[in-house]
Amino acid sequence: MKIIRNIISVSFSLILLLSLINLSTIYSQQPQFSSNKELKIYILTDLEGVSGVVTFQNHSYSTGKYYEQSKILLTKEINAAVEGLLEEGVSEIRVLDGHGSGGVNIDYIHPEARVILGRYPGGLFTLDSSFDALVIIGQHAMSNAPNGNLAHSFSSRTINNIWLNGKLIGETGAMVLYASHFNVPTIFLSGDDVACNEIKEIIPNIETAAVKKGLGLNVALNLSPEKAGEKIKEGIKRAVRKIDKMKLYKVDPPYEVVIEYKNPESAERKAKSRGWNRIDSMKCVFKTDDYLSIRW
């Protein structure tokens, strides 16, 4: 009888131990970011900040001989971000192809991503206050940034500089402010090291992934696509875990935007747009209290 009791006791202990092991395994697979709500993330993409994309003529212009390869490289970096988001429990991921001539290869996109393709009227199309955070993939630095690979501000062909309320601003700052208008924090950016440093000036605790080192306008030291993907995925996971610690970057109205063009013809065309006035042969100004009315 004593032997039977011992057997029963040992069996019960084994069952309890196995149950604890299984429970531990289940918990270890759960996202490390804990939240009472399902997270909804908006991904803004561009092409010039991707590892392996280093020249305008060959890589980022639609006529370039490596343009299609560039789109695949961007799509791989997007997929790495999506994988990181999913592992942290994000329930909805919307991706905006923010490169003018298109930068996403839809054939290779992650199946859990929903992608906005096509031309859109300025700003972050469909982003609103329902999103929990903005993520930026493939971003470049503002025009004339020292050693910024493919650095430009909205147009590499026509725009020389942009100022908002007297301070130089690029696409990164403009899009961060757009998201902040809806109280959506920007939590992550990938691109060259110059673009990463640029966003840290306005969001010091943001997570970034420098997938290449800018050595000049058309030259960079690049990570392999695999290593770039790993770096993005890990940075994304860290970013999601600290969404609640991210502060919004905002600039109070009124807003005065000054665009300096590379040629007088571009300034003349801009001056014909509603609300824009020409300052001199190369510059135009736009004044407003409504940030969403700005058309860069």
Secondary structure, 3 states (H helix, E strand, C coil): CHHHHHHHHHHHHHHHHHHHHHHHHHHHCCCCCCCCCCEEEEEEECCCCCCCCCCHHHHHCCCCCCHHHHHHHHHHHHHHHHHHHHHCCEEEEEEEECCCCCCCCHHHCCCCCEEECCCCCCCCCCCCCCCCEEEEEEECCCCCCCCCCCCCCCCCCCEEEEEECCEECCHHHHHHHHHHHCCCCEEEEEEEHHHHHHHHCCCCCCEEEEEEEEEECCEEEECCHHHHHHHHHHHHHHHHHCHHHCCCCCCCCCEEEEEEECCHHHHHHHHCCCCEEECCCCEEEEEECCHHHCCC
